[in-house]
Structures are given as C-alpha cells and as structure tokens.
Amino acid sequence: MEQSLRIFFEHQNIDMVKSYLQRQWARIISGRASSEDFVFAKEVRLGTYSARGASALPPAAIVATKAMKADPRAEPQYAKQVPYVVVHGEPGAHLVDMIVDPMDLLAIDSPFRLNDIYYIRKQIIPALQRVFGLVGADLNQWFSEMPRPAREAVGKRHSRDPANSHRKRIDYYDLSKHCIICGDLVQTSKHFCLSCSKNEATVAIALAERASKLEKDIQHLAAICCHCGGGDWLIDNGVKCISLACSVFYERRKVQKELKSLSAVSTEAGFYPRCNVEWF
C-alpha cells in the first residue's frame, strides 16, 4: 500500500502502479515471498463464542481448538493472539477448512501450500481497491490480465501418501510441470525434460551446484541462529529455535525444504546420497 501510493504521487502514473503490483503478485504466486508476511494473528477468547459448532469459530480460535485436541495444555490464555495461515484446500473447501497453524505449513515434510490466490484476492486487492478505485482503477482486472508465473520446480513437489490418494487438495492439480534444469514443460511425475534426461553429466553438475549453494545458504543461516541462541545449537539435533517472530526461521525452513526436495531428486536419479537437512 505504502509503496503503491509513493509511486502514484511521485510519478502521477497509474500504469507504473499497475506494473509494480503485478510484479509483487507474481512474486507471491511464484513462491518467492516469505511466509512471514502472510501470518495472521488474532486474539482468542475461548468460552465467549456461540456453541453452533467449529465452523462458527473465528480462524484463530479454530487453530487453538485443534491444538487443544492434540494437547489440552495448549489452551491459550484469554485474549492471547494466536497465529494462523490460509493454505490451499480440497476443491470446494470452505475457509474454515483451510486454516492451519503456521508451524504446520513450515514443517519440512508439510503437505500444505500457502493459498496465494486467497491472500491476493481477499486481502491485498480489497485494501488497494478502496484507494485506487477513486481514480478509476480496477485491480481485479489488473490481476486477471497478468500472466501467471511458473512455480519453482524444486521445493514444490510433495510426496503423496497412497493411502490418502482420494483426498486431493487444489494444489495437487497445480504441481509444477517444469524441468528443474531448463524450465521446459514436462509430465507431472517427471523432474527432467526429455532433452536434459539424455545428458546425465549436465544434470548431475547442475544439481550438485544448486545443492552446494543451498547447503552454503543453510549453513550461513544456522550460523546466525548459533550466534543468537548460543548453546541452543547442536550439530546432532540442528537448530532448535522455532520463533515465528524471527525472519531467519522462515528463511531457514524455506531453504531446508528446497534442499530436501533437491536431495530427493538427486538420490532418485542416483547421483549422490540423500542430505540430512535436519542437521541444520
């Protein structure tokens, strides 16, 4: 909002605002924005809500209730702010079915994916539309007109439990279909295109270089956490800190997911053993 207003008043050009917003929406859709920016936190006052069922509870209260079912000691204090995020759900799912604890989204083996379309259409666009609608802008049309960027192939593929194959969230139909080396379209079940698959040496080098960069990134982030937490860091258990107020934590989990996904692809292709990202 602030940057959009600055662009509009400094340049007096609504087209520049449109270009800026479309770039930001593309960052969100492609998964390059930090999950930290999408965490809601609302006060929960258990005992004051109507008894019409869980669907009538506010989103934060739903997360608190789920946590209490797993552990009764997790009951939040009165008026405590409980964080939550909105993820993709099954086709036709209601909002209450797409509310999860941020830790469930950030888990290394998490099957969830941030509901980028919800945040853009239901949170970002309405706020901006109230401002730029005064000059005749239609932000919903801007969003509909923009080309959809491709998602990053590595770190976006989640393993599916065959026993739960009948339960498919909407992100099941939106898996990356691009080669993780060159970006060309491939079959959903494949990681490499036909051209790259024929050149194993190039694939092996590209995967090794990418894994090396991710390992350096995660070691750098772990060093930051080590400096912050002191004796909290142990090489055999990894970084223990899970503070949702720390931007390094979100970045560390993101890199861990990417490294684990890349390691799984490399191991499946037989290039090198799996990397234990839990060490970081």
N, C-alpha and C positions, 0 to 999 in steps of 0.2 A: 504494500500500500504506500509506504513512505517513498520508496524509490520510484514508483509509478507517478506519484504526484510531483516529485522533483523533476523527472523527465518532462512531464507535461508543462509545468510552469517555466522551466528553464528554456525549453525549445519550442513550446507552443505548437507542438506537432503530435496529434493523436496517433498517427501512424507509427511513430517511434515508441509510443506506449504499447501499441499492439505488438510490435516486434519484440519488445522486451518481455512482455507477458507470455508470448508464445515460446520464447526461449526458456523461461522459467518452467512453464508447463511441460516442455519437452524434457527438462532435467528431472522433473518429478516422475514422469511416465517411464523414462529410461532407467530409473532406479539410482540416479546419481546424487539425489538429495539425501541428506542424513535423516534417519528415522527419528532423531531427536526433535526435529521441527514438527513432527506430527503427533506428539504425545499430548493428549488432553489430561487435565487433572481437575476433578470436581469434588466438592465437599459431599460427604456421605453421612446421612443421619438415619441410621437403621432404627426401625421402630416407629418412624413417623410416616412411613409410606402406606398406601392403601393395600389391602390384602387381596387384590384382584389377580395376583399371580406375578410370576417373574417378568412377564412381558410388559407390565406396567411400571417396573422399576426404572429409575434413571440408569444410564450406561455405567457410571461409576459404581452404583450400588449392585449392578449385575456382576461386575468383576469382583467386588468384595464378597458377595454371596457365594460365588464359585470358589473363591479362596477359602472361605469358611467351611465349605463342604469337604475340601481336601484336608483342612487343618482347622479345627474350631478355635485354636489360639490365634488365628489370623484375623479375628474380628477387629475392624478399625475403630479407633477412638471416635467419639461423637464429633461430627463436623470436620473430621480429618479428610484431607484431599487424597483421593485415590486415582492413580494414573490409569489410562486405558488408551488403546488404539483401535482403529477400524480396519479390518482385513477383508479380503475377498471371501465370499461365502459361496454356498451352493447356489445354482441357478434358482432365482425366485426367493432367495433368503431375505428375511427382514433385517433391519438394522440391529435389533437386539441379538440376532444370531451371529453377527459379525464383530461383536465386541470382545476383545481379549486383553489380557494383561500384557504390557509391553515386554515383559520377560519371556512370554510365550512366543512372541514374534522374534525376539533377539536370540533365542536359543539356537545353537549351532545346527541342530537337526530339525529346526522348526519347519513344518509344512506350510506355514502361513505366508502370505504376501500382502504387503500394505495395499489398501484399497485406494489407489491413486485417483481414480475417477471420482470417488466419493468426496475426497478432500478438495479436488478442483471444483467440481460442480456444486457441492453443497456447502463448502466453507469459504473457499477463496473467491470464486466468481460472484456470489451474492454480495459480499462485502465491497468488492470493487465496482460492481454494477450500480450500487447505490450512489457512488461518487461519479463515475464516468458516464452513467446514464443521463446525467444532467447536461452533457454535451452531445447526446445522441448516440453514444457508443453502445453496441450490443455485444457484450463479452461472450455470451453463449455462442453467438455466431462466429466470433473470433476463434473460439476453441474448436468448433466444428470444422472450420476451414483449415486448421493447421494440419500438416502431415504428421502421422503418428511415427515417432522414432522407434527403432528396433531396440529391444531389451538386450542387455548384456547376456551373452550365452553362458559364460562361466559364472557360477554362483546363483543361477536362477533355475537350475534343474533340481527338483526334489524327488527323492525316492518315494515310490508309492507302495503302500502295503497291499499286496494282492488280496488279503482278506477283506480290505475295505475298498476294493475297486469299484463297488457300486455307489460309493459316496464320492462324488466328484464336485469340488468347488469350481467356481468360474475360472480360476487361474489355471485349472487343468487344461482348459481349452485355449489358453493364452501362453503356452510354453514357448520359449524361444525356439525358432526354427531356422537359426542361422549357424553356419560353421563358426566354431570358436577361433579358427585361424584366419580365414579370409573374409568371413561375414556373409558368404553366399547362402542362399536358401538350401536347406536340407530337410530330410524327413525328420519328424519329431523325435523319433527314437535314436537318431544318429547325432554324433557330436561333430563329425567332419564331413565336408562335401566330398564328392567323388574325386575331384582333382587333387585335393590335399591328401586324401587317403592313399593315393598312389605314390606319394612322396613321403615316406616314413621319416626320412632324415630331417626334412624341413619341419615336419610336425613335432618331432622329438625336440629339436632345437628351440622351436617357438614355445613349446610347453615348459621346457626347462628354464628359458629366460623369464617367462611370466611367473613361474613358481619361485624363481630366485628373487624377483622383485617383491613378490608378496611376502616371502619369508623375511626379507630385509625390512619391509614396512611393519610387519607384526613384531619383529624384534625391537624396532625403534619404539613402537607403542608400548611394548612390555617394559622397556627401559624407563619410559616416562612413568608408568604405573609403579615400577620398582622404586623410583626416586620419591614418588608421592606417598606410597604405602610403607616404605621401609621394609621391615621384616615380614610384611604380608605376602611377599613374592617368594615362591619356592619353585625350583625348576621341575620338581616331580609332580607338582599339583597345578602349576600355572598361576596366573593372576587371579586372586580370589575376589577382588573388588567388583561389585555389580551395581554401583551407584548410578541411578538413572539421571542424576544431576551432572554427570561428568560426560563431556563430549568425546573424550578419549575412549570411554567404554563403548559408545556406539560405533566409533570408527574401528575399534579393535574387533568387535563382533562381526562387522561387515567384512573385514579382511580375513578373519578366520573362516567365515562361510565360503568366501571366494577360494581361499587356499584349499579347503577341504574338498570343494567341488572339483577344482582343477586336479588335485591329487587323485581323486576317484577316477577321473577321466584318464589320467596318465597311467594309473595302475591297471585299469581295464584294458588299455592299449598295450600294456606290458613294457612300458618304458622305464619306470623306476618304482620302488616300493612306496606304499602309502605314507603320507606325512601325518604325524600325530599333532594336530593343531591344538589339542588340549594342553600341550606343554607350554603354550603361550597364553 
